[in-house]
């Protein structure tokens, strides 16, 4: 499947009690994700697997990031290009109904603060995707870093921001350790 889908293996052993691994799959075609999932289920290994979580999201231009550019990531916001960072943090979330009723100017101010907070932690890369109408959450954000403490500090700062009261739900969060497929299979 690596010719059709970007595949990234991650272990959640020791970081979550309800999962053992996470496959981060990136594809321009939903049909390929579907076909791969069906093939895995039909395999000998598939009989032993369960999929307790699956997040579907797509990239799109952010309405809050018009002229703003992330250093070294110009144009990368529309394409997910995972780094070689050791850790992956998957963070789904849903905003409140009240958030969408606020004037755009007010939301933009809060999101600008959010973005500025993120820039204080250059060791944490953000990959934002959108799920409106495709899945239960509205966003799936995949953060990558070699420094889990930096990610923790970033999230603590974001939770004190003015936009935080407009977050309805932001769980379950997955803390993953990047592995090769061979390493991942060796864990089980």
N, C-alpha and C positions, 0 to 999 in steps of 0.2 A: 503493500500500500504506500510505501514511501515515495513512489513516483507520482502519486495523485494527492497525497495528504502529507502535510508536515506532521510528524509524530514525535512527541516528546514524552519520555517515560519519567515518572516521578513516584517516589515512595512516600507513603503516608504512615508506614509502620512506625509506631511510637509517637506519632503526632495526632492521630485520630483513632478512636476506638471502633468506629463503624466502617472504616475502609482500610485497605492495605496498599493500594496504589491508585494513581490518577494518570490517565492518558490525556495529555493536552493535544488535541487534534485540530489542525488548522487547514481549512480547505475552502476554495472558492465555490464549491458545489455541495449542497446538502445531500444530493443523491450519493455522492461518494462516502460521506459519513454514514449514511444509512446502509449502503452495501457492505462497508467494512464491519459495521456492527452486526449485521446478519451473518456474515462469514465467521466472525468470532464466536457467535452463539452456536453455530453449527459445528464448530471444531471440537475436538476431544477436550480441550481445556475449557471451552465454553460451558460445559455441563457443570463446572465447579465455580463459575463466576456469577456474581450478582452485580447489578448496576443500581446502587442505592441513590446515586445522584448523576444527573447529566444536564449540563447547562448548554443551551443553544443561544448563540448571539452572533451578530454581524458587525462589521466596522462601518462607520459612517463619519462624516465631518461633524464635529461638535458644534453646537450652536453657541457655546461659550468660549470657543477658542477660534476667533476670527483671524486676527492679525498676529496673535501670539505664536511663537515657535519654540519648540523644545530644543535646546542645544544638541546638535548632532542628530536630530530626528526629523529634520525638515521633510515633510511629505510622508513620513512613516506612520502617521496617525491613521491612515486609511488601509494600511497593511500591517499585519502582525508579524513582527520579525523578532522572535525570541533571542535573548542574549545567551551567553554561556554562564550566567549566574548560577550559583549552587542551589539557591532556594527560590521556590515559586509559591506565591500566596494568592489563592483564588478567593475573591471577595465579591459575592453577588449582593445586589441591594435594590431596594424599592423605595422610591420617594413617596411622600404623603400627597394626598389630593390637594391639600393647601399649598404645597410647593408650586404646583402648576397653575394655581389661581393668582399667584403673585405677579406683579408687573415684570416684564423681561428685564428692565433696568435694575430692579431690586435683586432678582436672581443672579444677574451678571455680576453685581458687586460681591455677592457671597461666593460665587464661583471664582472670581478673581482672587479673593482671599484664599480660597482652597488651593488654587494653582500656585500662588506665592508660597504657601506652606510646603507644597510638594517640592518646590525648587530648593528648599533648605536641605533636602536630602538627595543629593545627586547620585548617591550609591543605589538608589531605588528607582528602577525603571517601571513606568506604568504603561499598560496596554488596556485601553478602554474599549469595550464592545457593548452593543445595544441589543436588548431583547424585547422591546415593546411589541406585544402581540405574538411573539414567537415562543415565549417561555414564561414561567411564573414571575421571574424577576424582571426588572427593567434594564439593569446594567450587569455586566460581569466584568470586573476589573482584575486583571492578572498583573500582579506586582512581581518583579524579579530583583533579587539582590544577593550579594555574598554576605550581607550583614543583617541578620534577623533583628538585632537591636535597633538598627536604623529604621527598619520598617515599623517596629513597635513604637518608636518615638514619633514617627510620621503619623501613625494612626491616632496616637494619644493627642497630638496637636490638632488633627482634623476633627476629632470628636469634641474639641472645645470651640470650634468655629461656629459662626452664626448660621451656617447651613445645616448643622447637625440636627436641630429639632425637626427638620423636614425629612429625616430618614425614618421610614416606617419599619424597615427590616433590613438587616445586613448579615444574615447568617443563613446557612452554615459557612464558615470560613475554613479553607483548607490550607494547611502549612505543609509544603512538600519539599522533599530533597531530590534534586535532579539525579537520575541514574541512567546508565545505558540499559538497553533492553536485557542484555546479558546479566548485568548486575542485578536488575530487578527480578529476573527469573531465579537467580541464585538465592534470593531472600525467601523463596517459598519452596 
